[in-house]
């Protein structure tokens, strides 16, 4: 079956009927207006980008190896960068060899490659509820269906996994164990072990999406899922949150048995990730002391902004609202009284020059109409307080009108 566009010349594939614009992308068009306080996008703070170091890195690479940097490169990625990523990850508790590292164009490409390799139309993905909107978009493009695991403050509720995996042919489990996007929750150590043990028992691989793992503000680091099951976990990481999202530079750590398949899936998509960007990133990240200092600064600033938002929520959100207390990352998740539809609330909020992301888009089953995602990383403390105040008043007004 094909999808028509009103003109028989363009007979699109049926799967395009499941392609929809991202709520976040659409909201960002509005929040570009300077008068709007945006608590919507998951953007790092641009004033914290190491612009001078990155500029010097590009200058050094082009002066020293310009002909290599501007040439085609291997699909697997720039070998020194693969080695550096493997060493950094191993030091952070994510076992990796350079031969397992595939350099990709953002974690989003990693999700697309996973879906391309695993999913036939109608195949199932087990995911948390809520889960990352970009993953839903990637999997929808390959006509996935979803098996939903509920969450609480300790992350995915792993007690239901045996039943979910026994009843359905799930191709893989998608999980964000650290400071989950959108909820900010962290999967507990006990549940990490339970998730891996259950997945291993059922023979179902795990895709571990760890975009925020280095942005921990409090608590002790927990074992990565890959460290618990290296041969069964595909691990995705990125420079977007610790260097610059404009690099579109990330990595997949892939079990030996799958690595060549991922390379073959990447080649027709883009041939390879830009060499000059890889080489500049390698130049920046090779200075481990400067990287550690930079990431410490990110943590300090984001921790302060998180604390500001938590205080403001406590002051301005009316009774009946609940929200998470993330130990790291970029997001706070709020559950509002059932009478509030946050898609409707958004229109009113934008009229009051504040924006957020309604939570329903993060639910693969269409639930969550009374939820919202709030971002604190790309907003100054005074604007966080003002934005939360405006939102809280809008919620209180709606509740009082019912």
C-alpha positions in Angstrom: 0.0 0.0 0.0 1.3 3.5 -0.8 0.4 6.9 0.6 -0.6 9.5 -1.9 -0.1 13.2 -1.6 -3.0 14.5 -3.7 -0.8 14.0 -6.8 -0.4 10.5 -8.2 3.1 11.5 -9.3 4.3 11.1 -5.7 3.3 7.6 -4.5 5.0 7.5 -1.1 5.7 4.4 1.0 3.0 3.5 3.5 5.4 4.0 6.4 5.4 7.8 5.7 1.9 8.0 7.2 3.5 7.5 10.6 6.0 10.4 10.2 4.9 13.4 12.2 6.5 16.7 13.1 8.3 16.7 16.5 6.4 18.8 19.1 9.7 20.1 20.3 10.8 21.2 16.8 7.5 23.0 16.3 7.6 24.7 19.7 11.2 25.9 19.2 9.9 27.9 16.2 7.8 29.9 18.7 10.5 30.1 21.4 13.0 31.8 19.1 11.1 35.0 19.9 13.2 36.9 22.6 10.2 37.7 24.7 9.3 34.0 25.2 10.9 32.2 28.2 11.5 28.7 26.8 11.5 25.8 29.3 10.9 23.6 26.2 13.9 22.4 24.3 16.6 20.2 25.7 19.3 22.6 24.7 22.6 22.9 26.5 23.6 26.4 27.6 25.3 28.0 24.6 27.3 30.4 26.9 29.1 27.3 28.2 30.3 26.0 24.8 34.1 25.9 24.8 34.1 28.1 21.6 37.8 29.2 21.9 39.1 25.7 22.4 37.0 24.4 19.5 38.2 27.3 17.2 41.8 26.5 18.0 41.2 22.8 17.4 39.8 23.4 13.9 42.7 25.8 13.2 45.2 23.2 14.4 43.7 20.3 12.5 43.4 22.3 9.2 47.0 23.6 9.5 48.5 20.2 10.3 46.2 17.7 8.5 43.9 19.8 6.3 44.0 17.4 3.3 43.0 14.5 5.5 40.4 16.4 7.4 38.6 17.6 4.2 38.8 14.2 2.5 36.4 11.2 2.6 37.0 9.0 5.6 36.2 5.5 6.9 32.6 4.6 7.7 33.7 3.3 11.1 35.1 6.8 12.1 38.4 8.5 12.7 40.5 5.9 14.4 42.2 8.1 17.0 38.7 9.4 18.0 37.4 5.8 18.3 40.4 5.0 20.5 39.8 8.1 22.7 36.1 7.4 23.0 36.8 3.8 24.0 39.3 4.8 26.6 37.0 7.5 28.1 34.1 5.2 28.3 36.1 2.4 29.9 37.3 4.9 32.6 33.6 5.8 33.2 32.5 2.2 33.7 31.3 1.5 30.1 33.6 -1.3 28.8 34.6 -0.6 25.2 37.3 -1.4 22.7 37.9 0.9 19.7 36.8 -2.0 17.5 33.3 -1.8 19.1 33.0 2.0 18.5 31.1 3.4 15.5 31.2 7.2 15.1 27.7 8.4 14.1 26.0 11.7 13.3 24.3 12.3 16.6 22.6 9.7 18.8 19.6 10.1 16.6 21.4 8.4 13.8 22.2 5.6 16.1 18.5 5.1 16.9 17.7 5.1 13.1 20.4 2.5 12.5 19.0 0.3 15.3 15.5 0.5 13.9 16.8 -0.1 10.3 18.6 -3.3 11.4 16.0 -4.8 13.8 12.5 -3.8 12.8 10.2 -5.2 10.2 6.7 -3.6 10.0 4.8 -4.6 13.1 7.8 -5.7 15.2 7.7 -4.7 18.8 10.0 -2.4 20.8 9.8 -2.5 24.6 10.2 1.0 26.0 9.6 3.0 29.1 6.5 5.2 29.5 7.3 8.0 29.0 10.3 7.7 26.7 12.4 9.9 24.4 10.3 11.4 21.6 13.1 11.2 19.1 13.2 7.4 19.6 9.5 7.1 19.0 9.9 9.1 15.8 12.8 6.8 14.6 11.0 3.6 15.4 7.7 4.8 13.9 9.5 5.4 10.6 10.1 1.6 10.5 6.5 0.8 11.5 7.2 -0.4 15.0 4.6 -1.3 17.6 5.3 -0.7 21.3 5.2 -2.8 24.4 5.0 -0.4 27.4 6.8 -0.7 30.7 5.6 1.7 33.4 7.9 3.9 35.4 8.1 5.2 38.9 10.8 7.3 40.7 13.3 4.4 40.5 12.8 4.1 36.7 11.4 1.3 34.6 9.4 -1.1 36.7 11.3 -4.3 35.9 8.9 -6.6 37.8 6.5 -6.6 34.8 9.2 -7.5 32.2 8.9 -11.3 32.3 5.2 -11.1 31.4 5.8 -8.4 28.7 8.6 -10.3 27.1 6.9 -13.7 27.3 3.7 -12.6 25.6 5.2 -10.7 22.7 8.0 -11.0 20.1 10.0 -8.0 21.3 13.0 -7.2 19.0 14.9 -5.0 21.6 14.4 -3.1 24.8 15.1 0.7 24.6 16.1 2.3 27.9 17.6 5.6 29.2 18.9 4.6 32.6 20.6 7.9 33.5 18.5 11.1 34.0 16.0 10.0 31.5 14.7 12.2 28.8 11.9 13.3 29.4 11.4 12.4 33.1 14.8 13.0 34.6 14.5 9.7 36.5 17.4 7.3 37.1 17.1 3.5 36.9 18.1 2.1 40.3 21.0 -0.3 40.7 18.8 -3.2 41.6 16.5 -2.6 38.6 19.5 -2.4 36.3 20.5 -5.8 37.3 16.9 -7.1 37.0 16.6 -5.5 33.5 19.7 -7.2 32.3 19.0 -10.5 33.9 15.5 -10.6 32.4 16.6 -9.5 29.0 19.4 -12.1 28.9 17.0 -14.8 30.0 14.6 -14.0 27.2 17.3 -13.4 24.6 16.3 -9.8 23.9 19.1 -7.2 23.4 19.0 -3.8 25.1 19.7 -0.4 23.5 21.2 1.8 26.3 20.8 5.5 25.4 23.1 7.5 27.7 23.2 11.1 26.4 23.3 12.6 29.9 25.4 10.2 31.9 28.3 12.6 32.6 26.0 15.3 33.9 25.5 13.9 37.4 24.9 16.5 40.1 24.4 14.2 43.1 24.5 10.6 44.2 27.0 7.9 43.2 27.5 6.7 39.6 25.6 3.4 38.9 26.8 0.6 36.7 26.1 0.9 33.0 23.8 -1.7 31.4 26.7 -2.5 29.0 29.0 -3.2 31.9 26.5 -5.8 33.1 26.0 -7.5 29.7 28.6 -6.4 27.1 27.6 -8.9 24.5 23.9 -8.0 24.6 23.8 -4.2 25.0 24.2 -1.5 22.2 25.3 1.6 23.9 24.7 5.2 22.5 26.6 8.2 23.7 27.2 11.7 22.4 29.3 14.9 22.5 26.1 17.0 22.1 25.6 17.5 25.8 29.3 17.9 26.9 30.8 19.8 24.0 28.4 21.1 21.3 25.2 19.7 19.7 26.1 21.4 16.5 28.9 18.9 16.0 26.3 16.2 15.5 28.9 13.8 16.8 28.1 10.7 18.8 29.0 7.0 19.0 27.5 3.6 19.2 29.4 0.8 21.2 28.3 -2.3 19.5 28.8 -6.0 20.4 31.2 -7.8 18.1 28.5 -10.0 16.5 26.6 -6.9 15.2 29.4 -4.4 14.4 29.8 -5.1 10.7 26.0 -4.9 10.2 25.9 -1.5 11.7 28.7 -0.3 9.4 26.8 -1.6 6.4 23.6 0.2 7.6 25.5 3.5 8.0 27.3 3.4 4.6 24.2 4.1 2.4 22.9 6.7 4.8 26.0 9.1 4.8 29.1 7.1 3.8 30.8 8.5 7.0 30.7 11.2 9.6 32.6 14.4 8.7 36.3 13.9 9.2 37.1 17.5 10.0 34.6 17.5 12.9 35.8 14.2 14.2 39.4 15.4 14.1 38.6 18.7 15.9 36.6 16.9 18.5 39.5 14.5 19.1 41.8 17.6 19.5 39.5 19.1 22.1 38.8 15.9 24.0 42.4 14.7 24.1 43.1 17.3 26.8 41.6 15.2 29.6 42.2 17.9 32.3 40.5 20.6 30.3 37.6 18.3 29.5 37.2 17.4 33.2 37.2 21.1 34.2 34.7 21.9 31.5 32.3 19.1 32.5 32.6 20.1 36.2 31.5 23.6 35.2 28.6 22.2 33.3 27.5 20.2 36.3 27.8 23.3 38.6 25.8 25.5 36.4 23.1 22.9 35.6 22.8 21.9 39.3 22.2 25.5 40.3 19.5 25.9 37.6 17.9 22.7 38.6 17.7 23.8 42.2 16.3 27.1 41.1 13.5 25.4 39.2 12.7 23.0 42.0 12.4 25.9 44.4 10.2 27.8 42.0 7.9 24.8 41.4 7.4 24.4 45.1 6.5 28.1 45.4 4.3 28.6 42.3 2.7 25.3 41.2 -0.7 24.7 42.9 -1.6 21.7 45.1 -2.1 18.5 43.2 1.0 18.9 41.0 3.9 16.6 41.4 7.4 16.6 39.8 10.6 14.7 39.7 13.9 15.5 41.5 16.5 14.6 38.9 20.0 13.7 40.1 21.4 15.0 36.8 20.7 15.7 33.2 18.6 18.6 31.8 14.9 17.9 32.6 12.2 18.0 35.3 9.0 16.1 34.6 5.7 17.3 36.1 2.4 15.5 36.5 -0.6 17.9 36.8 -4.1 17.2 38.0 -6.1 15.1 35.6 -8.3 18.0 34.7 -5.4 19.8 33.0 -4.6 19.0 29.3 -1.1 20.3 28.8 -1.5 20.7 25.0 -4.4 23.1 25.7 -2.3 24.7 28.5 0.6 25.4 26.1 -1.4 27.7 23.9 -2.3 29.8 26.9 1.3 29.7 28.2 2.7 30.9 24.9 0.3 33.9 25.1 1.9 34.6 28.4 5.4 34.3 26.8 6.4 31.0 28.4 6.8 27.6 26.7 7.2 23.9 27.8 6.8 20.6 26.0 3.4 18.8 26.6 4.1 15.3 27.9 1.8 13.3 25.7 4.2 13.1 22.8 6.6 11.2 25.0 4.1 8.4 25.6 4.1 5.7 22.9 0.6 4.7 24.0 -0.8 8.2 23.7 -1.3 8.7 27.4 0.1 11.5 29.6 -2.2 14.3 28.5 -1.7 15.9 31.9 2.1 15.9 31.9 4.9 18.3 30.9 8.6 18.3 30.4 10.5 21.3 31.7 14.1 22.2 30.7 16.4 24.1 33.0 19.8 24.0 31.3 19.3 26.8 28.7 17.6 29.3 30.9 19.1 31.8 33.4 17.9 31.5 37.0 15.9 34.7 36.9 14.0 33.6 33.8 13.5 30.1 35.3 11.7 31.7 38.3 9.7 34.0 36.1 8.7 31.2 33.6 7.7 28.8 36.4 5.6 31.6 38.0 3.8 32.3 34.8 3.1 28.6 34.3 2.0 28.1 37.9 -0.5 30.9 37.6 -1.9 29.6 34.3 -2.4 26.1 35.9 -4.1 27.6 39.0 -6.4 29.7 36.7 -7.4 26.6 34.8 -8.0 24.6 37.9 -10.1 27.4 39.4 -12.2 27.7 36.3 -13.3 24.0 36.5 
